[in-house]
């Protein structure tokens, strides 16, 4: 090439180069737009991730609060269980004290009645009639239990009835407290009696007991423990 004269071939080459550069610039601009779009997508994704992280933080806080509440409730439940156990123990203790107090009072009354009857036995009257006159509403077994020994021996000849009197005199000591009343199971009674009895003999004595006591007492066939004697609480009669 001489001077400023440009040949056709040179012009064509320059044009081609310019075209190539133009396409390169357009490609770079497109890549730049794509990168901007990707950057925007990343920014949106980051915002969404930040929101998720914030939600997770809130959930963690709520979970910690719920855990504290659950722990507090569990402690309260344990405290209530302990209080319930204590109340049940106290109730059992009170029931036992009531049983012992009632037994002690009844024993004192029984002893007093026996002393009165013993004194009356020295009077010039019939002891059997005297006992019935003083305790008009008493049951047959109570009448018999108040008799002096010598009168009892002479007046009571039935062995089942004698054994029923023995049961009556020891009922408070031998009986066991239940929600319905005081009960003596036949198996326990067989061990308590002063003489060794056959089951048939024991059952006859228990029947005599049931037939010769007041309405508080009854002879039952217990669904778990077989035959038994029970004195109902006033509210359960």
TIPA-905063 format. One record per residue: x, y, z of N, C-alpha, C in turn. Coordinates in steps of 0.001 Angstrom, whole numbers, padded with zeros to 6 digits, always signed. Layout:
TIPA-905063
    n.px    n.py    n.pz   ca.px   ca.py   ca.pz    c.px    c.py    c.pz
       X       Y       Z       X       Y       Z       X       Y       Z
...
This chain:
TIPA-905063
    n.px    n.py    n.pz   ca.px   ca.py   ca.pz    c.px    c.py    c.pz
 +000875 -001187 +000000 +000000 +000000 +000000 +000899 +001219 +000000
 +000619 +002193 -000919 +001445 +003387 -001027 +000593 +004600 -000731
 +001130 +005502 +000100 +000409 +006739 +000422 -000818 +006443 +001232
 -001945 +007190 +000974 -003224 +006990 +001703 -004179 +006142 +000915
 -003723 +005577 -000164 -004618 +004799 -001014 -004829 +003429 -000376
 -006138 +003095 -000169 -006499 +001798 +000430 -007077 +000934 -000657
 -006520 -000195 -000730 -006993 -001116 -001767 -008305 -001728 -001332
 -008951 -002313 -002291 -010242 -002961 -002021 -010062 -004112 -001034
 -008973 -004826 -001254 -008731 -005969 -000352 -008519 -005491 +001088
 -007784 -004410 +001248 -007541 -003902 +002598 -008847 -003400 +003239
 -009651 -002753 +002442 -010916 -002265 +002982 -011819 -003433 +003427
 -011797 -004423 +002538 -012630 -005596 +002883 -012153 -006236 +004167
 -010851 -006305 +004377 -010275 -006899 +005598 -010647 -006059 +006812
 -010528 -004726 +006646 -010887 -003852 +007766 -012366 -003985 +008107
 -013183 -004063 +007094 -014622 -004200 +007329 -014931 -005491 +008084
 -014262 -006525 +007634 -014472 -007829 +008296 -014053 -007759 +009759
 -012927 -007100 +010021 -012455 -006968 +011407 -013449 -006169 +012251
 -013962 -005065 +011629 -014937 -004256 +012369 -016178 -005084 +012683
 -016643 -005864 +011708 -017811 -006723 +011909 -017573 -007715 +013040
 -016370 -008266 +013017 -016035 -009255 +014068 -016001 -008598 +015442
 -015393 -007411 +015497 -015346 -006702 +016772 -016749 -006338 +017250
 -017591 -005898 +016289 -018982 -005546 +016645 -019701 -006748 +017247
 -019547 -007906 +016600 -020189 -009124 +017120 -019640 -009492 +018500
 -018306 -009281 +018641 -017698 -009584 +019950 -018270 -008677 +021023
 -018398 -007387 +020698 -018965 -006436 +021652 -020399 -006835 +022002
 -021180 -007211 +020982 -022577 -007612 +021231 -022618 -008854 +022126
 -021676 -009785 +021840 -021634 -010997 +022669 -021291 -010641 +024110
 -020311 -009728 +024268 -019935 -009313 +025611 -021081 -008604 +026317
 -021812 -007783 +025562 -022962 -007093 +026166 -024034 -008096 +026589
 -024253 -009130 +025748 -025237 -010164 +026102 -024804 -010928 +027341
 -023492 -011262 +027369 -022960 -011942 +028544 -023128 -011065 +029789
 -022922 -009748 +029603 -023067 -008828 +030717 -024518 -008807 +031207
 -025464 -008803 +030226 -026881 -008839 +030608 -027213 -010143 +031327
 -026674 -011244 +030793 -026927 -012547 +031437 -026369 -012575 +032859
 -025154 -012007 +032993 -024544 -011960 +034320 -025379 -011108 +035269
 -025925 -009993 +034763 -026772 -009154 +035593 -028042 -009913 +036024
 -028606 -010665 +035035 -029790 -011460 +035374 -029447 -012512 +036436
 -028299 -013174 +036252 -027873 -014183 +037238 -027650 -013541 +038602
 -027035 -012326 +038562 -026799 -011635 +039815 -028111 -011285 +040513
 -029115 -010898 +039731 -030426 -010584 +040297 -031066 -011840 +040912
 -030913 -012963 +040154 -031445 -014224 +040679 -030761 -014599 +042005
 -029445 -014375 +042040 -028707 -014660 +043270 -029188 -013757 +044397
 -029413 -012480 +044083 -029877 -011544 +045096 -031246 -011966 +045627
 -032170 -012346 +044730 -033504 -012799 +045153 -033389 -014076 +045995
 -032522 -014994 +045533 -032334 -016239 +046290 -031773 -015947 +047674
 -030848 -014989 +047753 -030277 -014633 +049042 -031347 -014055 +049959
 -032215 -013178 +049397 -033294 -012617 +050206 -034213 -013723 +050730
 -034533 -014682 +049839 -035389 -015800 +050256 -034701 -016626 +051342
 -033391 -016841 +051161 -032636 -017597 +052161 -032594 -016850 +053491
 -032424 -015524 +053413 -032436 -014728 +054644 -033779 -014857 +055359
 -034858 -014867 +054547 -036198 -015016 +055139 -036345 -016377 +055808
 -035866 -017416 +055126 -035928 -018772 +055691 -035115 -018842 +056986
 -033924 -018250 +056967 -033083 -018248 +058168 -033769 -017500 +059315
 -034429 -016391 +058962 -035141 -015632 +059994 -036292 -016461 +060576
 -037005 -017191 +059673 -038092 -018061 +060139 -037543 -019163 +061037
 -036399 -019725 +060666 -035781 -020779 +061479 -035389 -020247 +062860
 -034867 -019023 +062867 -034506 -018412 +064150 -035736 -018225 +065032
 -036837 -017775 +064402 -038087 -017608 +065144 -038580 -018953 +065677
 -038503 -019997 +064815 -038929 -021329 +065244 -038070 -021854 +066396
 -036761 -021589 +066311 -035878 -022017 +067397 -036257 -021329 +068711
 -036569 -020025 +068597 -036992 -019284 +069791 -038287 -019850 +070352
 -039248 -020122 +069438 -040527 -020704 +069881 -040312 -022077 +070507
 -039413 -022868 +069895 -039146 -024209 +070424 -038534 -024129 +071820
 -037623 -023206 +072021 -037030 -023025 +073343 -038091 -022626 +074367
 -039013 -021752 +073935 -040079 -021327 +074842 -041003 -022494 +075177
 -041346 -023287 +074134 -042201 -024466 +074366 -041508 -025474 +075270
 -040211 -025648 +075073 -039454 -026584 +075914 -039492 -026146 +077372
 -039329 -024835 +077589 -039413 -024317 +078964 -040807 -024546 +079551
 -041846 -024328 +078713 -043214 -024550 +079191 -043449 -026012 +079540
 -042961 -026919 +078657 -043124 -028356 +078909 -042406 -028754 +080195
 -041192 -028262 +080377 -040438 -028576 +081593 -041178 -028067 +082835
 -041745 -026863 +082708 -042495 -026310 +083833 -043723 -027158 +084142
 -044430 -027592 +083083 -045615 -028437 +083272 -045227 -029768 +083898
 -044119 -030360 +083430 -043665 -031636 +083994 -043317 -031492 +085470
 -042664 -030376 +085820 -042361 -030150 +087238 -043647 -030007 +088051
 -044632 -029322 +087464 -045910 -029144 +088153 -046614 -030490 +088348
 -046560 -031328 +087308 -047184 -032650 +087401 -046511 -033474 +088487
 -045170 -033439 +088525 -044455 -034189 +089564 -044837 -033681 +090954
 -044958 -032352 +091061 -045346 -031781 +092350 -046755 -032219 +092746
 -047675 -032229 +091761 -049040 -032672 +092041 -049068 -034148 +092431
 -048260 -034962 +091731 -048194 -036391 +092085 -047701 -036571 +093518
 -046678 -035811 +093879 -046153 -035907 +095247 -047205 -035474 +096265
 -047944 -034384 +095934 -048991 -033922 +096849 -050109 -034956 +096961
 -050450 -035582 +095810 -051493 -036611 +095822 -051083 -037790 +096685
 -049829 -038229 +096522 -049336 -039347 +097337 -049388 -038989 +098823
 -049010 -037750 +099140 -049023 -037328 +100551 -050446 -037309 +101101
 -051373 -036787 +100284 -052770 -036733 +100721 -053301 -038146 +100941
 -052968 -039075 +100001 -053427 -040457 +100158 -052841 -041087 +101411
 -051563 -040815 +101668 -050944 -041340 +102892 -051627 -040766 +104132
 -051914 -039452 +104073 -052584 -038826 +105219 -053973 -039424 +105442
 -054707 -039671 +104335 -056037 -040257 +104459 -055970 -041660 +105059
 -054983 -042447 +104591 -054825 -043785 +105144 -054507 -043718 +106639
 -053646 -042749 +106995 -053322 -042588 +108407 -054532 -042193 +109229
 -055354 -041288 +108671 -056561 -040868 +109390 -057555 -042018 +109529
 -057702 -042806 +108462 -058607 -043946 +108540 -058143 -044934 +109601
 -056833 -045160 +109644 -056299 -046070 +110652 -056526 -045519 +112057
 -056280 -044214 +112228 -056508 -043593 +113528 -057976 -043679 +113934
 -058873 -043457 +112933 -060305 -043560 +113229 -060669 -044982 +113649
 -060104 -045954 +112937 -060368 -047353 +113270 -059888 -047665 +114677
 -058667 -047232 +114978 -058108 -047499 +116304 -058892 -046771 +117395
 -059286 -045519 +117119 -060047 -044760 +118107 -061410 -045397 +118343
 -062064 -045803 +117243 -063371 -046432 +117388 -063250 -047736 +118165
 -062224 -048489 +117845 -062018 -049757 +118553 -061781 -049496 +120049
 -060955 -048480 +120354 -060655 -048172 +121756 -061920 -047751 +122499
 -062745 -046901 +121861 -063990 -046448 +122506 -064930 -047624 +122727
 -065086 -048458 +121684 -065996 -049593 +121810 -065504 -050577 +122864
 -064188 -050732 +122958 -063637 -051615 +123978 -063928 -051072 +125379
 -063782 -049741 +125531 -064077 -049139 +126830 -065546 -049316 +127194
 -066417 -049112 +126195 -067851 -049296 +126452 -068139 -050742 +126818
 -067514 -051653 +126053 -067718 -053075 +126324 -067219 -053445 +127713
 -066034 -052944 +128079 -065488 -053229 +129404 -066398 -052664 +130501
 -066898 -051438 +130276 -067785 -050826 +131266 -069056 -051649 +131431
 -069619 -052103 +130299 -070826 -052928 +130362 -070564 -054229 +131103
 -069381 -054799 +130851 -069048 -056051 +131538 -068912 -055823 +133051
 -068287 -054711 +133430 -068141 -054423 +134861 -069496 -054202 +135516
 -070367 -053484 +134803 -071717 -053259 +135330 -072448 -054577 +135487
 -072314 -055422 +134450 -072985 -056717 +134508 -072429 -057578 +135633
 -071096 -057497 +135835 -070493 -058262 +136918 -071004 -057830 +138274
 -071177 -056514 +138423 -071717 -055998 +139685 -073160 -056440 +139858
 -073910 -056370 +138760 -075312 -056745 +138830 -075492 -058223 +139139
 -074466 -059031 +138773 -074576 -060473 +139019 -074644 -060798 +140495
 -074173 -059883 +141328 -074213 -060105 +142771 -075555 -059734 +143380
 -076397 -059070 +142589 -077705 -058689 +143105 -078644 -059891 +143125
 -079658 -059805 +143915 -080582 -060929 +144071 -081676 -060875 +143007
 -081232 -060898 +141686 -082181 -060932 +140570 -081623 -061835 +139501
 -082440 -062206 +138553 -082002 -063083 +137468 -081143 -062297 +136490
 -079882 -062772 +136278 -078933 -062005 +135451 -079380 -061901 +134001
 -079973 -062954 +133493 -080404 -062919 +132088 -081485 -061875 +131894
 -082468 -061864 +132766 -083541 -060869 +132659 -083004 -059470 +132853
 -082015 -059317 +133774 -081444 -057989 +134016 -080732 -057471 +132772
 -079938 -058338 +132136 -079224 -057908 +130933 -080179 -057486 +129843
 -081272 -058227 +129676 -082240 -057881 +128637 -082993 -056598 +128985
 -083229 -056376 +130271 -083964 -055170 +130676 -083133 -053920 +130458
 -081825 -054015 +130760 -080966 -052834 +130617 -080688 -052515 +129151
 -080576 -053542 +128303 -080247 -053342 +126884 -081380 -053900 +126027
 -082531 -053238 +126082 -083709 -053749 +125397 -083505 -053849 +123884
 -082742 -052910 +123291 -082569 -052891 +121840 -081354 -053684 +121378
 -080651 -054301 +122311 -079434 -055024 +121938 -079787 -056316 +121209
 -078847 -056789 +120391 -079028 -058049 +119680 -078829 -059219 +120639
 -079179 -060399 +120159 -079038 -061588 +120992 -077579 -061802 +121388
 -076663 -061621 +120452 -075249 -061831 +120773 -074744 -060797 +121776
 -075237 -059573 +121678 -074818 -058558 +122646 -075336 -058915 +124036
 -076596 -059391 +124129 -077124 -059841 +125414 -076236 -060931 +126009
 -075921 -061918 +125156 -075143 -063050 +125656 -073726 -062641 +126047
 -073150 -061686 +125295 -071779 -061271 +125590 -071680 -060512 +126917
 -072818 -059986 +127397 -072822 -059226 +128642 -073049 -060100 +129879
 -073349 -061359 +129654 -073624 -062237 +130788 -072347 -062581 +131547
 -072427 -062742 +132837 -071281 -063259 +133589 -070930 -064657 +133089
 -069693 -065034 +133250 -069226 -066306 +132722 -070058 -067486 +133219
 -070362 -067496 +134547 -071076 -068650 +135086 -072486 -068749 +134520
 -073099 -067580 +134285 -074435 -067578 +133687 -074357 -067997 +132229
 -073350 -067497 +131525 -073179 -067847 +130116 -073009 -069354 +129954
 -072188 -069948 +130828 -071919 -071380 +130730 -073186 -072198 +130960
 -074019 -071708 +131848 -075225 -072467 +132167 -076364 -072215 +131191
 -076402 -071022 +130596 -077524 -070647 +129742 -077315 -071004 +128276
 -076073 -070973 +127806 -075798 -071160 +126374 -075187 -072548 +126159
 -075954 -073431 +125544 -075489 -074789 +125303 -075094 -075053 +123855
 -075547 -074187 +122941 -075257 -074389 +121521 -073817 -073990 +121209
 -073040 -074918 +120660 -071649 -074590 +120320 -071555 -073538 +119217
 -072342 -073659 +118137 -072286 -072588 +117120 -072607 -071210 +117704
 -073580 -071178 +118660 -073933 -069894 +119255 -072814 -069393 +120155
 -072168 -070287 +120901 -071025 -069882 +121729 -069920 -069291 +120851
 -069667 -069949 +119724 -068618 -069460 +118812 -069019 -068125 +118202
 -070300 -067948 +117923 -070773 -066666 +117399 -070543 -065550 +118408
 -070758 -065854 +119702 -070496 -064865 +120748 -069013 -064512 +120792
 -068161 -065518 +120651 -066719 -065247 +120632 -066358 -064312 +119482
 -066958 -064560 +118312 -066704 -063687 +117156 -067179 -062262 +117453
 -068388 -062153 +118060 -068949 -060831 +118368 -068035 -060067 +119316
 -067533 -060750 +120346 -066699 -060083 +121345 -065367 -059620 +120769
 -064890 -060265 +119697 -063584 -059922 +119117 -063705 -059265 +117735
 -064920 -058899 +117356 -065122 -058398 +115988 -064253 -057174 +115690
 -064204 -056228 +116621 -063426 -055008 +116374 -061941 -055317 +116221
 -061466 -056275 +116978 -060039 -056605 +116936 -059691 -057397 +115683
 -060570 -058278 +115265 -060276 -059172 +114155 -060651 -058582 +112795
 -061523 -057590 +112766 -062026 -057087 +111489 -061018 -056167 +110819
 -061210 -056038 +109523 -060339 -055198 +108682 -061185 -054092 +108065
 -060647 -052868 +108069 -061383 -051726 +107513 -061454 -051823 +105996
 -062633 -051556 +105419 -062820 -051421 +103972 -063735 -050217 +103754
 -063812 -049702 +102528 -064705 -048556 +102280 -066168 -048837 +102636
 -066617 -050105 +102519 -068007 -050416 +102820 -068244 -050650 +104307
 -067237 -051183 +104987 -067409 -051488 +106396 -066241 -052314 +106908
 -066402 -052836 +108132 -065371 -053680 +108731 -065693 -055141 +108418
 -064690 -055883 +107925 -064946 -057224 +107409 -063980 -058230 +108018
 -064500 -059452 +108256 -063654 -060583 +108655 -063861 -061679 +107620
 -062804 -062036 +106912 -062890 -063110 +105929 -062830 -064461 +106640
 -063472 -065443 +106046 -063565 -066748 +106694 -062186 -067352 +106945
 -061261 -067156 +105987 -059923 -067703 +106179 -059221 -067101 +107380
 -059365 -065784 +107557 -058772 -065127 +108728 -059464 -065579 +110008
 -060794 -065673 +109942 -061561 -066051 +111128 -061177 -067443 +111610
 -060917 -068335 +110681 -060539 -069708 +111047 -059250 -069718 +111872
 -058339 -068790 +111559 -057088 -068707 +112302 -057285 -068032 +113664
 -058247 -067103 +113747 -058421 -066343 +114968 -059156 -067113 +116075
 -060017 -068050 +115697 -060858 -068708 +116689 -060007 -069423 +117738
 -060535 -069484 +118945 -059776 -070074 +120051 -059652 -071583 +119943
 -060488 -072208 +119123 -060404 -073646 +118906 -060276 -073920 +117408
 -059664 -075033 +117077 -059505 -075387 +115669 -060807 -075976 +115162
 -061363 -075374 +114126 -062678 -075757 +113621 -062589 -076295 +112203
 -063487 -077201 +111877 -063693 -077593 +110492 -064419 -076456 +109785
 -064309 -076433 +108464 -064971 -075362 +107721 -066480 -075368 +107968
 -067091 -076558 +108019 -068537 -076625 +108249 -068899 -076047 +109616
 -068058 -076308 +110635 -068312 -075746 +111965 -068176 -074224 +111951
 -067158 -073745 +111248 -066952 -072302 +111170 -068123 -071626 +110470
 -068599 -072204 +109368 -069705 -071599 +108629 -070985 -071579 +109469
 -071223 -072623 +110285 -072408 -072620 +111150 -072312 -071492 +112189
 -071090 -071292 +112727 -070906 -070199 +113681 -071121 -068841 +113002
 -070662 -068711 +111767 -070847 -067458 +111035 -072328 -067223 +110733
 -073049 -068280 +110410 -074487 -068138 +110175 -075203 -067707 +111452
 -074812 -068324 +112590 -075390 -067913 +113863 -075110 -066441 +114143
 -073900 -066017 +113821 -073533 -064610 +114009 -074455 -063718 +113182
 -074630 -064068 +111907 -075466 -063246 +111039 -076919 -063216 +111463
 -077408 -064317 +112040 -078822 -064403 +112427 -079114 -063784 +113792
 -078075 -063511 +114581 -078292 -063046 +115950 -077628 -061701 +116232
 -077350 -060937 +115183 -076818 -059587 +115346 -077800 -058591 +114745
 -077561 -057289 +115012 -078473 -056289 +114479 -078191 -056043 +113008
 -078943 -055103 +112418 -078904 -054894 +110970 -077576 -054358 +110454
 -076706 -053910 +111355 -075394 -053432 +110902 -074527 -054577 +110389
 -074776 -055764 +110903 -073945 -056920 +110588 -074651 -057814 +109558
 -073841 -058521 +108786 -074414 -059508 +107870 -073374 -060565 +107527
 -073874 -061704 +107127 -073051 -062843 +106712 -073158 -062931 +105198
 -072031 -062820 +104498 -072067 -062742 +103043 -071168 -063793 +102421
 -071424 -064046 +101144 -070558 -064914 +100349 -069743 -063989 +099465
 -068527 -063655 +099889 -067697 -062641 +099239 -067216 -063138 +097876
 -067303 -062277 +096850 -066983 -062697 +095484 -065511 -063006 +095275
 -064628 -062513 +096148 -063202 -062789 +096008 -062679 -063705 +097096
 -063171 -063521 +098303 -062574 -064197 +099456 -063494 -065235 +100083
 -064540 -065618 +099394 -065437 -066600 +099957 -066376 -065978 +100973
 -066720 -066759 +101978 -067675 -066280 +102976 -066988 -065290 +103920
 -067794 -064361 +104433 -067237 -063326 +105300 -068338 -062720 +106148
 -067917 -062060 +107215 -068825 -061284 +108059 -068469 -059821 +107899
 -069475 -058968 +107844 -069206 -057540 +107654 -070134 -056715 +108526
 -069576 -055635 +109068 -070371 -054621 +109751 -070294 -053361 +108910
 -071403 -052990 +108309 -071422 -051877 +107367 -071248 -050547 +108083
 -070616 -049594 +107378 -070616 -048213 +107850 -072050 -047690 +107811
 -072407 -046731 +108648 -073799 -046238 +108680 -074324 -045809 +107316
 -073492 -045171 +106491 -073953 -044665 +105201 -074106 -045755 +104153
 -073579 -046962 +104431 -073606 -048030 +103422 -074644 -049099 +103719
 -075404 -048902 +104771 -076404 -049913 +105097 -077591 -049810 +104144
